Each structure stands twice: as structure tokens, then as C-alpha cells.
Amino acid sequence: MAVVRLHAQRAEDLTAPVTVAIRAVLTPAFVHAAVTNFFFIASLSCFILLPLYIHEVGGTEVEVGLIMGIYHVAGIVCQPLVGVWVDRLGRRPFMLVGAWLVALSALAFLASSSSLVFAFLRVIQGIGFSAFFVANYTLVVDLAPAERRGWALGIYGIFGLSATALTPLASEWLIRNLGYPPFFALAALLALVGLALVWRTSEPRATIPAPRPGLVAIQEGLGDLFRLPMALAFIFGIGVGTISTFLPTFAEILGVKHLAFFYTGYAGAAILVRAGGGQLIDSLGRRAVIVPSFFLLSAGGGILALLAILVDARTTLPVLPFLFLAGFVAGSAHGFLYPALSALLIDLAPDARRGSAVGLFSSVILAGHALGSMLFGYVAHGLGYGVLWTALTLLVALGFGASFRLSP
């Protein structure tokens, strides 16, 4: 009996630090912010399949790239400015504005069939995303213990990735069985649920240091653009943005009818990585997880390039397993890269410029998204998907090499 008690006590001693860490991170306010993010991201994740609708009404790959990319352009412009004002005015007002804009734009798609209108609505979505995301992400940074920041940001991201994994499945079912109007209605409903949760959000304003004057904060933020982590964030943005934009049309050409499994594999891998190894971002350090994660992201692009080349060579092979594997590998990279890079940049920023740091970081990633969407749209249209995925793989490989220069 004494031996049994001893083993039980040892097991309790081993699990105690983990339990304490979980309780320190998963406070009620943190969980509320993460659940709110789930519904907001779920609404926007519906539009992963927007390229299918653009094709449905006669759009080309070039139009797909421009319409999907202009969303990111709006974020590039807005997010650094939103970050500065979030530091000055608080988090909640911008969360409210963002949720309203995304809900209204989703409803507007119900009555739209023009590429020009699509582009306008994507701009509205980009502004809404910028306002909500920068504010809510900064709120989470406020709530997370500094010594567990990387893990906390990873856990927070799990909620968004869960939305990315689940929403395309529901959206694809709606499109295949009921058409596009219910699809856009679902996107609006999810945004309205997020909006309802924002109304119940409070923020610890007393713990936030007084911000610097707006112009000074912007100048200091521009200096951050020349840091290596920002360059890596830009390459990361190109990688994930290009994959998310052109996978739907690439899979359509291959005859794949269940594309959502790619996104499920992608998001599922990222969730597993963050849940099982998220603490490594804090315990091993940022560089130790960023370097191998860039290698994995490059490998994911390489699998897509190989698939495109084999298909062009008229090789008979099952396509879906390759897509799932590419999603799983790239998703594993995403699972580490986003929280590790963001935690690294927030570590370097003063507390009074948290919002500005978050806005600039997210803006740089969106710049990568936009460049990938627009540039590679022309590559796919003129040279084919084999060249697109090969060029993307080589570009991300450059990020892998540059990541070795990060400080340990």
C-alpha cells in the first residue's frame, strides 16, 4: 500500500507543473477571447472556398488571385494603424467593428455575382479582420503570463485552427447540396455569434502601460520591419497564403471533390503540434522550433510540386493522399511558426506597443499572402501549377536557410 501511495505521489508531482501551467493560461477571460476568435475565424474560413464561386460565375485564376489578394492588401494598410489605435483606445471597440463588418460583408455576397463587387466586399472583410484580429490577439497577449507566452498564443491559435478545420467541411457540404446562398448565410451567422460574444468581453485596461504618441509609435514600428523575424514572417505569409489561395482551383483541375480534407489535415496537424508540443516554444526557445518548421513548410510545397509534375506527366496515382500529406506537413509547420514568430516579436516590443507589434506582424504576414495570391496567380495562369509550387518551395527554402541566423 505504501508503494502504491509513493507512485501516486510521484505521478502527482510530475503532473502538478502542467496543471499549474494550464490554470495560469486558461483563465475565464482567456477562454472567452479564444472562443470568440473561433466563431470569427469560422466565418472568414468559409471564404477559403470563395475561389470555387468565382469560377462558378466565370472568373479566371487571375481574378481569383486578385480578389483573394485584395483582402490581404486591405489588412496590410489597416493593421499597423489599428495596432497603434488599439494601444490608445483599447481592444474591445475594434473587436466590435471587425465583427460587424465581416457579418455585413458575408450577407452582401448573397446578392452579388460581379468580380468588381467581390473585390469591394473582400476589402471590407480585410478591414473587419484587421480590426478584430489585432485587438483580440493583443488582448490575449495581455492575459497570457509572459513566461508562457509562446504556449498561450499557440493554444489561442488552436481555436482559430479548429474553425479552419471544421468550417470548410460544412461549407463544402452546403455548396454541393444546397448551393451558395446557404453557404454565405452560414458565414454571416458565425460572424454574428462572434459579435454577440464580443459584447460580453472585458479587458484589463489597468494593466496596460500608457502608449507613446501615435507618430512615435509608428516610427518605432517601422524600425521593426528591418528585423530578421519580420522577413521570416513575410516568407511564411507567402507560403501559407499561396497554398490557401490556389489549392481549391488546383484540386478542381485534378478532379478532387473533397478538398476540405486538405484543410482538415492542415489544421488538424497544426492543432496536434500546438497541443502536444506548444510548450517547446517557451522551453526550448523560439529559434529551436522556427528552423525545423520552415523546413517542413518547404517540404509541404515540395509535395504539391511533385504532385503537379506527376499529373502533368500523366502518371496514374491517387491524388487525395498526396493532398492530405501536403496539408499535414505544411500544417505542422504552421502550428509552430505563427506562435513562435509572433512571440519572438512581442518579446522584443515594449509593453506599451503590444498592439502596434501585433498589427505590424500580422500586416507583414498579410503582405506575404497578398504577394503570393497576386504574383502566383499569373504564374499558374501562364506557366501552370507545376512551376507555381516549385517556385514556392524554393522561396520557402530560402526562409529555412535564413532562420539559422536567428539568435538562440
Secondary structure, 3 states (H helix, E strand, C coil): CHHHHHHHHHHHHHHHHHHHHHHHHCCHHHHHHHHHHHHHHHHHHHHHHHHHHHHHCCCCHHHHHHHHHHHHHHHHHHHHHHHHHHHHHCCHHHHHHHHHHHHHHHHHHCCCCCHHHHHHHHHHHHHHHHHHHHHHHHHHHHHCCHHHHHHHHHHHHHHHHHHHHHHHHHHHHHHHHCCHHHHHHHHHHHHHHHHHHHHCCCCCHHHCCCCCCHHHHHHHHHHHCCCHHHHHHHHHHHHHHHHHHHHHHHHHHHCCCCCHHHHHHHHHHHHHHHHHHCCHHHHCCHHHHHHHHHHHHHHHHHHHHHHHHHHHCCCCCCHHHHHHHHHHHHHHHHHHHHHHHHHHHHHHCCHHHHHHHHHHHHHHHHHHHHHHHHHHHHHHHHHCHHHHHHHHHHHHHHHHHHHCCCCC
